[in-house]
Amino acid sequence: MPWSLRALLDRFRPDPVAILAQRGYHLVDGSYGAPPSLIYLMHENRRAGFIELSWSSLDTISNFGIMIYPAYRNRGLGTLLLQALIALARNRGVATIHGLVRRQDLAAQPHLLRWYRENGFATIEAQSIVTAAWLLFEFRRGAKT
Ligand SMILES: CC(C)(COP(=O)(O)OP(=O)(O)OC[C@H]1O[C@@H](n2cnc3c(N)ncnc32)[C@H](O)[C@@H]1OP(=O)(O)O)[C@@H](O)C(=O)NCCC(=O)NCCS
């Protein structure tokens, strides 16, 4: 039977979109075109959150914003939405996802940097009044992280 390490790894990688679907959530593309710049997380016909994306090239997401509306937080949805972003980027052949954490957001959510690290992002301290840290997710070329 033909197989590759990549296919094998993909087979055992949990699919965040499928897990969301099992829990009654789905994603809707709210972008005006490709590549996607706005993805809503929907619970039935209600918005539970969203991800906004900026692209500097077809293989680089230069920034993103993620939001789970307060009533839906602390039940794993943010993690699944972030993992869905990573899966989408992987499927599109993205090499790196960049992001940032503002000091204001970190003050409100002190676990934010740990949360990103647990989701596979490197966090780099920023020397800036507005930005607390830069975020970086790198897909290993040819090895599919
Ligand atoms: C950051 C944000 C997207 C996280 O969304 P979320 O849905 O609350 O995230 P999760 O539920 O996956 O994880 C949050 C916490 O709940 C915990 N958790 C995960 N699944 C859980 C579950 N089923 N039950 C209870 N807690 C759970 C996680 O372990 C995590 O704990 P930690 O903060 O101690 O690490 C959300 O808080 C948000 O929208 N904040 C405002 C906007 C913002 O700051 N965005 C980021 C800008 S950089």
The ligand as an SDF file (V2000), in Angstrom:
LIG
                    3D

 48 50  0  0  0  0  0  0  0  0999 V2000
   -7.3070   34.3980   24.0700 C   0  0  0  0  0  0  0  0  0  0  0  0
   -8.6580   33.7910   23.7370 C   0  0  0  0  0  0  0  0  0  0  0  0
   -8.8380   33.7500   22.2260 C   0  0  0  0  0  0  0  0  0  0  0  0
   -8.6810   32.3560   24.2740 C   0  0  0  0  0  0  0  0  0  0  0  0
   -9.9300   31.7720   23.9420 O   0  0  0  0  0  0  0  0  0  0  0  0
  -10.5700   30.6200   24.8570 P   0  0  0  0  0  0  0  0  0  0  0  0
  -11.6610   29.9970   24.0940 O   0  0  0  0  0  0  0  0  0  0  0  0
  -10.9090   31.1530   26.2020 O   0  0  0  0  0  0  0  0  0  0  0  0
   -9.3200   29.6240   24.9490 O   0  0  0  0  0  0  0  0  0  0  0  0
   -9.2900   28.1390   25.5450 P   0  0  0  0  0  0  0  0  0  0  0  0
  -10.5850   27.8380   26.2230 O   0  0  0  0  0  0  0  0  0  0  0  0
   -8.8510   27.2300   24.4920 O   0  0  0  0  0  0  0  0  0  0  0  0
   -8.1240   28.2890   26.5930 O   0  0  0  0  0  0  0  0  0  0  0  0
   -8.2260   29.2280   27.6620 C   0  0  0  0  0  0  0  0  0  0  0  0
   -8.0460   28.5150   28.9910 C   0  0  0  0  0  0  0  0  0  0  0  0
   -9.1090   27.6020   29.2050 O   0  0  0  0  0  0  0  0  0  0  0  0
   -8.5610   26.3030   29.4700 C   0  0  0  0  0  0  0  0  0  0  0  0
   -9.4290   25.3090   28.8710 N   0  0  0  0  0  0  0  0  0  0  0  0
   -9.2820   24.7010   27.6920 C   0  0  0  0  0  0  0  0  0  0  0  0
  -10.2730   23.8340   27.4750 N   0  0  0  0  0  0  0  0  0  0  0  0
  -11.0650   23.9120   28.5490 C   0  0  0  0  0  0  0  0  0  0  0  0
  -12.2630   23.2940   28.9090 C   0  0  0  0  0  0  0  0  0  0  0  0
  -12.8500   22.3750   28.1090 N   0  0  0  0  0  0  0  0  0  0  0  0
  -12.8220   23.6490   30.0880 N   0  0  0  0  0  0  0  0  0  0  0  0
  -12.2460   24.5650   30.8890 C   0  0  0  0  0  0  0  0  0  0  0  0
  -11.1040   25.2140   30.5880 N   0  0  0  0  0  0  0  0  0  0  0  0
  -10.5330   24.8760   29.4420 C   0  0  0  0  0  0  0  0  0  0  0  0
   -7.2280   26.3080   28.8140 C   0  0  0  0  0  0  0  0  0  0  0  0
   -6.3580   25.3640   29.4420 O   0  0  0  0  0  0  0  0  0  0  0  0
   -6.7570   27.7010   29.0390 C   0  0  0  0  0  0  0  0  0  0  0  0
   -6.2300   27.8590   30.3290 O   0  0  0  0  0  0  0  0  0  0  0  0
   -4.9570   28.8070   30.5810 P   0  0  0  0  0  0  0  0  0  0  0  0
   -5.3970   30.2020   30.2410 O   0  0  0  0  0  0  0  0  0  0  0  0
   -4.6760   28.6150   32.0200 O   0  0  0  0  0  0  0  0  0  0  0  0
   -3.8910   28.3150   29.6510 O   0  0  0  0  0  0  0  0  0  0  0  0
   -9.8290   34.5730   24.4180 C   0  0  0  0  0  0  0  0  0  0  0  0
   -9.5620   34.6690   25.7970 O   0  0  0  0  0  0  0  0  0  0  0  0
  -10.0500   35.9630   23.8470 C   0  0  0  0  0  0  0  0  0  0  0  0
  -10.7920   36.1350   22.8770 O   0  0  0  0  0  0  0  0  0  0  0  0
   -9.4460   36.9980   24.4610 N   0  0  0  0  0  0  0  0  0  0  0  0
   -9.6610   38.3830   24.0300 C   0  0  0  0  0  0  0  0  0  0  0  0
   -8.9550   38.6750   22.7200 C   0  0  0  0  0  0  0  0  0  0  0  0
   -7.4740   38.4180   22.8170 C   0  0  0  0  0  0  0  0  0  0  0  0
   -6.8190   38.8260   23.7620 O   0  0  0  0  0  0  0  0  0  0  0  0
   -6.9460   37.7380   21.7920 N   0  0  0  0  0  0  0  0  0  0  0  0
   -5.5360   37.4010   21.7350 C   0  0  0  0  0  0  0  0  0  0  0  0
   -4.7580   38.5940   21.2870 C   0  0  0  0  0  0  0  0  0  0  0  0
   -3.0240   38.1880   21.1840 S   0  0  0  0  0  0  0  0  0  0  0  0
  1  2  1  0
  2  3  1  0
  2  4  1  0
  2 36  1  0
  4  5  1  0
  5  6  1  0
  6  7  2  0
  6  8  1  0
  6  9  1  0
  9 10  1  0
 10 11  2  0
 10 12  1  0
 10 13  1  0
 13 14  1  0
 14 15  1  0
 15 16  1  0
 15 30  1  0
 16 17  1  0
 17 18  1  0
 17 28  1  0
 18 19  1  0
 18 27  1  0
 19 20  2  0
 20 21  1  0
 21 22  1  0
 21 27  2  0
 22 23  1  0
 22 24  2  0
 24 25  1  0
 25 26  2  0
 26 27  1  0
 28 29  1  0
 28 30  1  0
 30 31  1  0
 31 32  1  0
 32 33  2  0
 32 34  1  0
 32 35  1  0
 36 37  1  0
 36 38  1  0
 38 39  2  0
 38 40  1  0
 40 41  1  0
 41 42  1  0
 42 43  1  0
 43 44  2  0
 43 45  1  0
 45 46  1  0
 46 47  1  0
 47 48  1  0
M  END
$$$$
